[in-house]
């Protein structure tokens, strides 16, 4: 057999994989940087077991909340829902307040001057004098406000949307149909518009000082009208320092 034939036969022999290097040698090469680093790949069985453990953990903690805390929050929300109806009912009722006013700049006020300013204010707001005496009683009709009706409808819409969201989670059988509750929000504006008209009485009493000037003005009536009177007549509440808001001129 010549050298060429022997070489051909050697080429036809099957190739065998080289044996893995010893662990000590691989570690030494990695530390010294003498050769390529070997990355250890976990076995397929280890990956499958890790995936099973992750799925089990997701099944246990996937909800992200405690059932007890969820139903506690839901109960508190349901208890607060009647506050919406209370807000709608209060919107058509007057809030009676009694306040004592003095001039903002502390200037003297004669009885005729104060009486003229008060009478002019209530006349502009369609009030009439119901009774004259030590206490002057003005009577007028409160009319509904479009801005108040729009605000009430908006607040009701937001509240009913929140109710629909909670019900869609608590009672999933209803699905997104719970959000149809929002369509009831215009009824709040209608209720306000039909009930807001009412008769109001404002009582005014002037308290005179020893020199005959008006020292204090005692007013009792609807808080909206009383506050508007304070602004128009440039009065300040006794014992209080009034600070203008950022939108006031």
Secondary structure, 3 states (H helix, E strand, C coil): CCHHHHHHHHHHCCCCCCCCCCHHHHHHHHHHCCCCCCCCCCCHHHHHHHHHHHHHHHHHHCCCCCHHHHHHHHHHHHHHHHHHHHHHHHCCCCCEEEEEEEECCCCCECHHHHHHHHHHHHHHCCEEEEECCCEEEEEEEECCCHHHHHHHHHHHHHHHHHHHHHHHHHCHHHHHHHHHHHHHCHHHHHHHHHHCCEEEEEEEEEEECCCCCEEEEEEEEEHHHHHHHHHHCCEEECCCCCCCCCCCC
